[in-house]
């Protein structure tokens, strides 16, 4: 259990990856927090574990970049576009959050073994295919292969949107429904992918993950 008032970076450096249920709940809270900014079109551009403060169960605070303690792996959370000198947009945050998810849930960086992201099933074999695919989409090097924002990332993670996985770059809030013209993509994906199954070890035992 993470103690209140510790940063995610401190916890990971001292303890390694989180238990799956706790880690997914924390990721969900962080996606909700960053997604609130993305809804307003605001990108952060410098998300890493040293800036994520645990404020309580299911509560996170994103510390200001200027006041955050330097983190040795901070460069690993920058998107390839940022490393090429391009300005950060919300998809850069999606990349950072995806890398953070790998580090938090599996204890590894996604590209630590080559040009392709590591398969989450190699570390968490009981992870559902939906969550596995969600994590690998989030860390795609090509920004057009990533989720369009943290809200879409969260919708896919929670199993609230087949369309988020079928068309990850779309920016849309789940309660607003499927954008006009995209119903076919959602139906095609639903036919190809299994439905989300309960995963042992999620919050409260069997969870939605």
C-alpha positions as CSV (number, residue, x, y, z in Angstrom):
1,X,0.0,0.0,0.0
2,X,1.4,3.4,-1.0
3,X,1.5,5.9,1.9
4,X,-0.1,9.3,1.4
5,X,2.4,12.1,0.7
6,X,5.0,10.0,-1.2
7,X,5.7,10.5,-4.9
8,X,5.2,7.6,-7.3
9,X,8.9,7.9,-8.2
10,X,10.0,7.4,-4.6
11,X,7.7,4.4,-4.2
12,X,8.9,2.8,-7.5
13,X,12.6,3.3,-6.7
14,X,12.2,1.8,-3.3
15,X,9.6,-1.0,-3.9
16,X,9.3,-1.8,-7.6
17,X,6.0,-2.2,-9.4
18,X,2.7,-1.8,-7.6
19,X,0.2,-4.6,-7.1
20,X,-1.9,-4.8,-10.2
21,X,-5.2,-3.7,-8.8
22,X,-3.6,-0.8,-6.9
23,X,-1.6,0.3,-9.9
24,X,-4.5,0.3,-12.3
25,X,-6.6,2.3,-9.8
26,X,-3.8,4.8,-9.5
27,X,-3.4,5.0,-13.3
28,X,-7.1,5.6,-13.7
29,X,-7.0,8.5,-11.2
30,X,-4.0,10.0,-13.0
31,X,-5.7,9.7,-16.4
32,X,-8.7,11.4,-15.0
33,X,-6.6,14.2,-13.6
34,X,-4.6,14.8,-16.8
35,X,-7.7,14.3,-18.9
36,X,-9.4,17.3,-17.2
37,X,-6.6,19.5,-18.7
38,X,-6.8,17.7,-22.0
39,X,-10.5,18.5,-22.2
40,X,-9.5,22.2,-22.2
41,X,-6.8,21.5,-24.8
42,X,-3.9,21.9,-22.3
43,X,-0.9,19.7,-22.5
44,X,1.6,19.2,-19.7
45,X,4.6,17.9,-21.6
46,X,6.7,16.7,-18.7
47,X,4.9,14.0,-16.8
48,X,7.0,11.5,-14.9
49,X,6.8,9.6,-11.6
50,X,8.6,12.3,-9.6
51,X,5.7,14.6,-10.2
52,X,2.9,12.3,-9.2
53,X,2.1,12.8,-5.5
54,X,-0.1,10.2,-3.8
55,X,-2.7,12.2,-1.9
56,X,-4.9,9.3,-0.7
57,X,-6.8,6.3,-2.0
58,X,-7.6,7.0,-5.7
59,X,-6.3,10.5,-5.4
60,X,-3.2,12.0,-7.1
61,X,-1.7,15.5,-7.4
62,X,0.5,16.4,-10.3
63,X,3.3,18.5,-8.9
64,X,4.4,21.6,-10.8
65,X,7.3,20.7,-13.1
66,X,9.4,23.6,-11.8
67,X,9.1,22.3,-8.2
68,X,9.5,18.6,-8.8
69,X,12.6,16.8,-7.8
70,X,14.9,15.8,-10.6
71,X,14.1,12.2,-11.7
72,X,16.9,10.1,-13.3
73,X,14.6,8.5,-15.8
74,X,12.7,11.7,-16.8
75,X,14.0,11.6,-20.4
76,X,12.4,8.1,-20.9
77,X,8.9,9.8,-20.5
78,X,9.4,12.3,-23.3
79,X,7.7,11.3,-26.5
80,X,9.9,10.7,-29.6
81,X,8.4,13.9,-31.1
82,X,9.7,15.9,-28.1
83,X,13.1,14.3,-28.4
84,X,13.1,15.5,-32.0
85,X,12.6,19.1,-30.8
86,X,8.9,19.3,-31.6
87,X,6.5,21.0,-29.1
88,X,4.5,18.8,-26.8
89,X,0.8,18.2,-27.4
90,X,-1.7,16.1,-25.5
91,X,-0.5,13.0,-27.3
92,X,3.0,13.6,-25.7
93,X,1.2,13.3,-22.4
94,X,-0.4,10.0,-23.5
95,X,3.0,8.6,-24.3
96,X,4.4,9.7,-20.9
97,X,1.4,8.1,-19.1
98,X,1.8,4.9,-21.1
99,X,5.5,4.7,-20.2
100,X,4.5,5.4,-16.6
101,X,2.0,2.6,-16.7
102,X,4.7,0.2,-17.8
103,X,7.0,1.3,-15.1
104,X,4.3,1.2,-12.4
105,X,2.7,-2.1,-13.3
106,X,5.6,-4.1,-14.7
107,X,8.7,-2.4,-13.4
108,X,10.2,-1.9,-16.9
109,X,10.3,0.8,-19.6
110,X,8.5,-0.2,-22.7
111,X,11.5,0.1,-25.1
112,X,14.1,-1.3,-22.8
113,X,14.6,-4.4,-25.0
114,X,14.4,-3.1,-28.6
115,X,12.4,-1.1,-31.2
116,X,9.0,-2.6,-30.3
117,X,7.2,-2.1,-27.0
118,X,7.5,-5.0,-24.6
119,X,4.5,-7.2,-24.4
120,X,2.7,-6.7,-21.1
121,X,1.7,-10.4,-21.1
122,X,5.3,-11.3,-20.6
123,X,5.1,-9.7,-17.1
124,X,1.4,-9.9,-16.3
125,X,0.1,-13.1,-18.1
126,X,-3.3,-12.8,-16.5
127,X,-3.9,-9.3,-17.9
128,X,-6.9,-9.0,-20.3
129,X,-6.2,-8.6,-24.0
130,X,-8.1,-5.3,-23.9
131,X,-5.8,-3.8,-21.2
132,X,-2.7,-5.3,-22.9
133,X,-3.7,-3.6,-26.2
134,X,-4.5,-0.3,-24.4
135,X,-1.0,-0.1,-22.9
136,X,0.8,-0.8,-26.1
137,X,-1.3,1.7,-28.0
138,X,-0.4,4.4,-25.4
139,X,3.3,4.0,-26.0
140,X,3.4,3.9,-29.8
141,X,6.3,6.0,-31.2
142,X,4.2,7.3,-34.1
143,X,1.9,9.8,-32.5
144,X,-1.0,8.9,-34.9
145,X,-1.0,5.4,-33.5
146,X,-1.6,6.7,-29.9
147,X,-4.7,7.7,-28.1
148,X,-5.8,11.3,-28.9
149,X,-5.9,12.3,-25.3
150,X,-5.9,11.0,-21.7
151,X,-9.7,10.7,-21.7
152,X,-9.7,8.3,-24.6
153,X,-6.8,6.3,-23.0
154,X,-8.9,6.1,-19.8
155,X,-12.0,5.0,-21.7
156,X,-10.1,2.2,-23.4
157,X,-8.5,1.1,-20.1
158,X,-11.9,1.0,-18.3
159,X,-13.6,-1.0,-21.2
160,X,-16.0,1.9,-21.8
161,X,-15.1,2.4,-25.4
162,X,-14.4,-0.2,-28.2
163,X,-14.0,2.8,-30.5
164,X,-11.1,4.1,-28.4
165,X,-9.2,1.0,-29.4
166,X,-10.4,0.9,-33.0
167,X,-9.6,4.5,-33.6
168,X,-7.2,5.6,-30.9
169,X,-6.4,9.1,-32.2
170,X,-10.0,10.4,-32.0
171,X,-10.5,13.0,-29.3
172,X,-13.9,12.6,-27.7
173,X,-15.5,12.4,-24.3
174,X,-17.2,9.0,-23.8
175,X,-20.5,10.5,-22.4
176,X,-20.9,12.4,-25.7
177,X,-21.2,9.2,-27.6
178,X,-19.6,7.9,-30.8
179,X,-18.8,10.6,-33.3
180,X,-20.8,10.6,-36.5
181,X,-19.4,8.3,-39.1
182,X,-17.4,6.1,-36.8
183,X,-20.0,3.6,-35.8
184,X,-18.7,1.1,-38.4
185,X,-15.2,1.2,-36.8
186,X,-16.7,0.4,-33.4
187,X,-18.8,-2.5,-34.8
188,X,-15.8,-3.9,-36.7
189,X,-13.7,-3.8,-33.6
190,X,-16.4,-5.4,-31.5
191,X,-16.6,-8.3,-33.9
192,X,-12.8,-8.9,-33.7
193,X,-12.1,-8.4,-30.0
194,X,-13.4,-10.3,-27.0
195,X,-15.3,-8.5,-24.4
196,X,-13.5,-7.4,-21.2
197,X,-13.3,-10.2,-18.6
198,X,-12.9,-9.9,-14.8
199,X,-9.3,-10.1,-13.7
200,X,-8.3,-11.5,-10.4
201,X,-6.3,-9.1,-8.3
202,X,-8.2,-5.9,-9.4
203,X,-9.6,-3.5,-6.8
204,X,-11.7,-5.4,-4.3
205,X,-10.8,-8.8,-5.6
206,X,-12.3,-9.4,-9.1
207,X,-12.1,-6.1,-10.9
208,X,-13.1,-4.7,-14.3
209,X,-9.5,-5.0,-15.5
